[in-house]
Amino acid sequence: MPENFVRALTYKPFGICFRNTILVAGLNVIAVVFTSSFCAYGFARMRFPGRDFWFGIASFRSQTDISWDLQLAASTAVTLPVIALFFLAQRYFIQAVVMTGLKG
């Protein structure tokens, strides 16, 4: 093994960093699966305004194929209001950052 690899692995505590990465990633996967199952149960059992819209976006995927054109169109349609809100509120966001004195 070349010397620079040995030096790179022993310069910082690589084992601890690797363990922490696996721990954080594993806990993140568990949390996402856990919360997604609650969300899916809510979508399946409860009736609320907009429910059919979100199911419609999810129906652009099938078991074997994804309609990428429809998925992209739906993603754009969902993202546009967030972008519009950002542009409308950007002035207030910048004012808040300036008032707190954050530099950077």
Secondary structure, 3 states (H helix, E strand, C coil): CCHHHHHHHHHCCHHHHHHHHHHHHHHHHHHHHHHHHHHHHHHHHCCCCCHHHHHHHHCCECCCCECHHHHHHHHHHHHHHHHHHHHHHHHHHHHHHHHHCCCC
